[in-house]
Amino acid sequence: MKAIIVEDEQLARDELEFLIKTYSSIEITDSFEDGLDVLKFLQENETDAIFLDINIPSLDGMLLASNISKFKRKPYIIFTTAYKEHAAKAFELEAFDYILKPYDEKRIAPMLAKLEAAFQRDHGLTGEAADQREQAAAQNETIGPRRINLRHDEKIIVKDVDDIYYAEASEKVTLVYTNDQQYTMPMSLSEFQTMLPQKLFFRCHRSYSVNLSKIREIVPWFNQTYMVRLNDLKAEIPVSRSKVKEFRQRMHLDT
């Protein structure tokens, strides 16, 4: 199950992402601060759930939800807000839930379990069907070389994906780094991530995806997070708090 977070406060966004990663298997594919950016994203992309703050720039959460309610395929909407007074309107828009800030883990955890159960029920992904879906996804992943088209100075450069060290979100584009060059891809980091073999590249932070085979050093950082250093480059890539558990598993740090 895939979801996006719409929240213009960094601390609140990081905390919510951490709780979702801790108490569910929901994949956070992207996050946004501006309502219009979300609407543009949803016109070309689909997601299963939206964790939506109400007080956001350009297009507030209620107006955004009203627009989304007209979609043929409607994602689950979970409002996240400090204001109680919008609850009635939220449920008129058929919101899945309405979560008040500051976040309470005892409130968040059962809501996430209910959300995943609803997704499985509504999409017929219970029991064997869910297992088959996971197996099919695993079979589609690969760690072998694959060619990818990168853009540099209006040229298209064909590279092996293994030549990529990391990718970084930068406003509305993604910067892609090899050991000797920087490329600019006209897409979000989430979109670029789908072009990469998932067993090789790890979304370690909302703004970074790293080639795990290029890591040379893992440095403990603040709040039990990490900073990683890569072969051949001086760059330091952060691992966000919400990604630490999965990162430890991927890098076999618990064995």
Rosetta blueprint (number, residue, H / E / L):
1 M L
2 K E
3 A E
4 I E
5 I E
6 V E
7 E L
8 D L
9 E L
10 Q H
11 L H
12 A H
13 R H
14 D H
15 E H
16 L H
17 E H
18 F H
19 L H
20 I H
21 K H
22 T H
23 Y H
24 S L
25 S L
26 I L
27 E E
28 I E
29 T E
30 D E
31 S E
32 F E
33 E L
34 D L
35 G H
36 L H
37 D H
38 V H
39 L H
40 K H
41 F H
42 L H
43 Q H
44 E H
45 N L
46 E L
47 T L
48 D L
49 A E
50 I E
51 F E
52 L E
53 D E
54 I L
55 N L
56 I L
57 P L
58 S L
59 L L
60 D L
61 G H
62 M H
63 L H
64 L H
65 A H
66 S H
67 N H
68 I H
69 S L
70 K L
71 F L
72 K L
73 R L
74 K L
75 P L
76 Y E
77 I E
78 I E
79 F E
80 T E
81 T E
82 A L
83 Y L
84 K H
85 E H
86 H H
87 A H
88 A H
89 K H
90 A H
91 F H
92 E H
93 L L
94 E L
95 A L
96 F L
97 D E
98 Y E
99 I E
100 L E
101 K L
102 P L
103 Y L
104 D L
105 E H
106 K H
107 R H
108 I H
109 A H
110 P H
111 M H
112 L H
113 A H
114 K H
115 L H
116 E H
117 A H
118 A H
119 F H
120 Q H
121 R H
122 D H
123 H L
124 G L
125 L L
126 T L
127 G L
128 E H
129 A H
130 A H
131 D H
132 Q H
133 R H
134 E H
135 Q H
136 A H
137 A H
138 A H
139 Q H
140 N L
141 E L
142 T L
143 I L
144 G L
145 P L
146 R L
147 R E
148 I E
149 N E
150 L E
151 R E
152 H E
153 D L
154 E L
155 K E
156 I E
157 I E
158 V E
159 K E
160 D E
161 V H
162 D H
163 D H
164 I L
165 Y L
166 Y E
167 A E
168 E E
169 A E
170 S E
171 E L
172 K L
173 V E
174 T E
175 L E
176 V E
177 Y E
178 T L
179 N L
180 D L
181 Q L
182 Q E
183 Y E
184 T E
185 M E
186 P L
187 M L
188 S L
189 L H
190 S H
191 E H
192 F H
193 Q H
194 T L
195 M L
196 L L
197 P L
198 Q L
199 K L
200 L L
201 F E
202 F E
203 R E
204 C E
205 H E
206 R L
207 S L
208 Y E
209 S E
210 V E
211 N E
212 L H
213 S H
214 K H
215 I E
216 R E
217 E E
218 I E
219 V E
220 P E
221 W L
222 F H
223 N H
224 Q H
225 T L
226 Y E
227 M E
228 V E
229 R E
230 L E
231 N L
232 D L
233 L L
234 K L
235 A L
236 E E
237 I E
238 P E
239 V E
240 S L
241 R H
242 S H
243 K H
244 V H
245 K H
246 E H
247 F H
248 R H
249 Q H
250 R H
251 M L
252 H L
253 L L
254 D L
255 T L
